[in-house]
Amino acid sequence: MLGRKGYNYYEVFKKMAEHAYDASQMLQSTIDNYKIEGLSRKITEIHNIEHTADAEKHEMMRHLLKEFLPPIEREDIIRLVEQIDNVVDSIEEILMRLYMYNIKSIRHESFEFVKIISRCTATLKELMLEFPNFRKSTTIHKYIVELNDMEEEGDRLYTAALRRLYVESQDPIEIIAWTQVFECFENCCDVCEDVADIVESIIMKNI
């Protein structure tokens, strides 16, 4: 499953998924112990993870340009690595929104969202560990289904969170800010599911 010159694309997919998981753990820690005063430092830390993931992606692209016969189709490699990178970006975006809108206290649903996102990225790690063996794997489909289920869980939470926000809050600034933050949470769940969808399409083309 290596490239012609020995470059291991699957290993990079695994590393990218690990970066996404690390970012999700930092997000969960930040939300669970939320303090607006320390948010700029957390953004710097998560940006460093994002920068490392970008570097991994660009290095892969450099190898792919010279690759004669990649292990799967070139465009599928590009789609997958970019989508895993989008997971890290979407996690960073959540912290950026909290900082930009100067959110001083966290709404209850945020704690539930970060649990879902943490579970999503943990499953992504398992999915990428199994991906090199996708032709023979008996478990990879389970991870894909789990990510689809978690995305649906995120959708339900998003609907409930917005409903509660608009029923309970009388502050238009709070409503605008939290609508955007909840959209970022929900988008992160969507992006994780998109990785699973890409993997599923690759499997269907290569079995």
C-alpha positions as CSV (number, residue, x, y, z in Angstrom):
1,M,0.0,0.0,0.0
2,L,3.0,2.3,-0.4
3,G,3.7,4.6,-3.3
4,R,6.2,3.6,-5.9
5,K,9.1,5.3,-4.1
6,G,8.0,4.1,-0.7
7,Y,6.1,7.2,0.4
8,N,3.3,6.0,2.8
9,Y,0.2,8.1,2.1
10,Y,-1.8,6.1,4.6
11,E,0.6,7.0,7.3
12,V,0.0,10.7,6.6
13,F,-3.8,10.1,6.8
14,K,-3.3,8.6,10.2
15,K,-1.1,11.5,11.3
16,M,-3.7,14.0,10.1
17,A,-6.4,12.2,12.0
18,E,-4.2,12.4,15.1
19,H,-3.9,16.1,14.7
20,A,-7.7,16.4,14.5
21,Y,-8.0,14.3,17.6
22,D,-5.4,16.5,19.5
23,A,-7.3,19.6,18.4
24,S,-10.6,18.2,19.7
25,Q,-9.0,17.4,23.0
26,M,-7.8,20.9,23.3
27,L,-11.2,22.2,22.4
28,Q,-12.9,20.0,25.0
29,S,-10.4,21.1,27.7
30,T,-11.0,24.7,26.8
31,I,-14.8,24.4,26.9
32,D,-14.8,22.3,30.1
33,N,-12.6,24.9,31.9
34,Y,-13.7,27.9,30.0
35,K,-12.1,31.3,30.8
36,I,-12.2,34.1,28.3
37,E,-9.0,35.5,29.6
38,G,-7.0,32.4,28.5
39,L,-8.7,32.0,25.1
40,S,-6.1,33.8,23.0
41,R,-3.4,31.4,24.3
42,K,-5.6,28.4,23.5
43,I,-6.1,29.8,20.0
44,T,-2.3,30.0,19.5
45,E,-1.9,26.4,20.7
46,I,-4.6,25.1,18.4
47,H,-3.2,27.1,15.5
48,N,0.1,25.4,16.0
49,I,-1.7,22.0,15.6
50,E,-3.4,23.4,12.5
51,H,-0.1,24.6,11.1
52,T,1.5,21.2,11.6
53,A,-1.4,19.5,9.9
54,D,-1.0,21.9,6.9
55,A,2.7,21.1,6.7
56,E,1.9,17.4,6.6
57,K,-0.7,18.0,3.8
58,H,1.7,20.1,1.7
59,E,4.5,17.5,2.1
60,M,2.1,14.9,0.8
61,M,1.1,17.0,-2.1
62,R,4.8,17.5,-3.0
63,H,5.2,13.7,-3.1
64,L,2.0,13.2,-5.0
65,L,3.1,15.5,-7.8
66,K,6.0,13.2,-8.5
67,E,4.2,9.9,-7.9
68,F,3.9,7.7,-10.9
69,L,1.4,5.2,-9.4
70,P,-0.2,6.2,-6.1
71,P,-2.0,3.5,-4.1
72,I,-5.4,5.0,-4.8
73,E,-6.5,7.6,-7.3
74,R,-4.7,10.9,-7.1
75,E,-7.9,12.9,-6.7
76,D,-9.1,10.7,-3.9
77,I,-5.9,11.2,-2.0
78,I,-6.3,15.0,-2.4
79,R,-9.9,15.0,-1.4
80,L,-9.3,12.9,1.7
81,V,-6.3,14.7,3.0
82,E,-8.0,18.1,2.5
83,Q,-11.1,17.0,4.3
84,I,-9.2,15.7,7.3
85,D,-7.4,19.0,7.4
86,N,-10.8,20.7,7.3
87,V,-11.6,19.0,10.6
88,V,-8.7,20.7,12.3
89,D,-9.7,24.0,10.6
90,S,-13.3,23.6,11.8
91,I,-12.2,23.0,15.4
92,E,-10.0,26.1,15.3
93,E,-12.9,28.1,13.9
94,I,-15.0,27.3,17.0
95,L,-12.4,28.9,19.3
96,M,-12.0,31.8,17.0
97,R,-15.7,32.6,17.1
98,L,-15.8,32.4,20.9
99,Y,-12.9,34.9,20.9
100,M,-14.3,37.2,18.3
101,Y,-17.7,37.4,19.9
102,N,-16.1,37.8,23.4
103,I,-18.1,35.0,24.8
104,K,-17.8,35.2,28.6
105,S,-19.8,32.2,29.6
106,I,-20.6,28.9,27.9
107,R,-24.1,27.7,27.1
108,H,-25.0,24.2,28.3
109,E,-25.1,22.6,24.8
110,S,-21.5,23.5,24.1
111,F,-20.4,20.8,26.6
112,E,-22.4,18.2,24.7
113,F,-21.1,19.4,21.3
114,V,-17.5,19.0,22.4
115,K,-18.2,15.5,23.6
116,I,-19.6,14.6,20.2
117,I,-16.7,16.2,18.4
118,S,-14.2,14.4,20.6
119,R,-15.9,11.1,19.9
120,C,-15.9,11.9,16.1
121,T,-12.2,12.5,16.0
122,A,-11.5,9.4,18.1
123,T,-13.4,7.4,15.5
124,L,-11.6,9.1,12.7
125,K,-8.3,7.9,14.2
126,E,-9.7,4.4,14.2
127,L,-11.0,4.8,10.7
128,M,-7.6,5.9,9.4
129,L,-5.8,3.1,11.3
130,E,-8.0,0.6,9.5
131,F,-8.0,2.4,6.1
132,P,-4.8,0.7,4.7
133,N,-6.6,-2.6,5.0
134,F,-9.9,-1.5,3.6
135,R,-10.1,-4.3,1.1
136,K,-10.1,-6.9,3.8
137,S,-11.3,-5.0,6.8
138,T,-14.3,-6.3,8.8
139,T,-14.6,-3.2,11.0
140,I,-14.1,-0.1,8.7
141,H,-17.8,0.0,7.8
142,K,-18.6,0.2,11.5
143,Y,-16.6,3.4,11.9
144,I,-18.2,5.0,8.9
145,V,-21.7,4.2,10.4
146,E,-20.6,5.6,13.8
147,L,-19.5,8.9,12.2
148,N,-22.8,9.1,10.3
149,D,-24.7,8.5,13.6
150,M,-22.7,11.1,15.5
151,E,-23.3,13.7,12.7
152,E,-27.1,13.1,13.1
153,E,-26.7,13.4,16.9
154,G,-25.0,16.8,16.3
155,D,-27.8,17.9,14.0
156,R,-30.4,17.1,16.7
157,L,-28.3,19.0,19.3
158,Y,-28.0,21.9,17.0
159,T,-31.7,22.2,16.5
160,A,-32.4,21.9,20.2
161,A,-29.7,24.4,21.1
162,L,-31.0,27.0,18.7
163,R,-34.6,26.5,19.9
164,R,-33.5,27.0,23.5
165,L,-31.4,30.0,22.6
166,Y,-34.3,31.8,20.8
167,V,-36.8,30.9,23.5
168,E,-34.8,31.9,26.5
169,S,-32.6,34.8,25.4
170,Q,-33.9,38.4,25.0
171,D,-30.5,39.8,24.1
172,P,-30.1,40.2,20.3
173,I,-26.3,40.3,20.5
174,E,-26.2,37.0,22.4
175,I,-28.6,35.4,19.9
176,I,-26.5,36.5,16.9
177,A,-23.2,35.4,18.5
178,W,-24.4,32.0,19.7
179,T,-26.2,31.3,16.5
180,Q,-22.8,31.6,14.8
181,V,-21.0,29.5,17.4
182,F,-23.6,26.7,17.3
183,E,-23.3,26.7,13.5
184,C,-19.5,26.2,13.9
185,F,-20.1,23.3,16.3
186,E,-22.6,21.7,13.9
187,N,-20.3,22.2,10.9
188,C,-17.5,20.4,12.7
189,C,-19.7,17.3,13.0
190,D,-20.6,17.6,9.3
191,V,-16.9,17.8,8.3
192,C,-16.1,14.7,10.2
193,E,-18.9,12.8,8.5
194,D,-17.6,14.1,5.2
195,V,-14.3,12.3,5.8
196,A,-16.3,9.1,6.3
197,D,-18.2,9.6,3.1
198,I,-15.0,10.1,1.1
199,V,-13.5,6.9,2.6
200,E,-16.7,5.0,1.7
201,S,-16.6,6.3,-1.9
202,I,-12.9,5.2,-2.2
203,I,-13.8,1.8,-0.9
204,M,-16.6,1.4,-3.4
205,K,-14.3,2.3,-6.2
206,N,-11.5,0.0,-5.2
207,I,-13.1,-3.3,-4.1
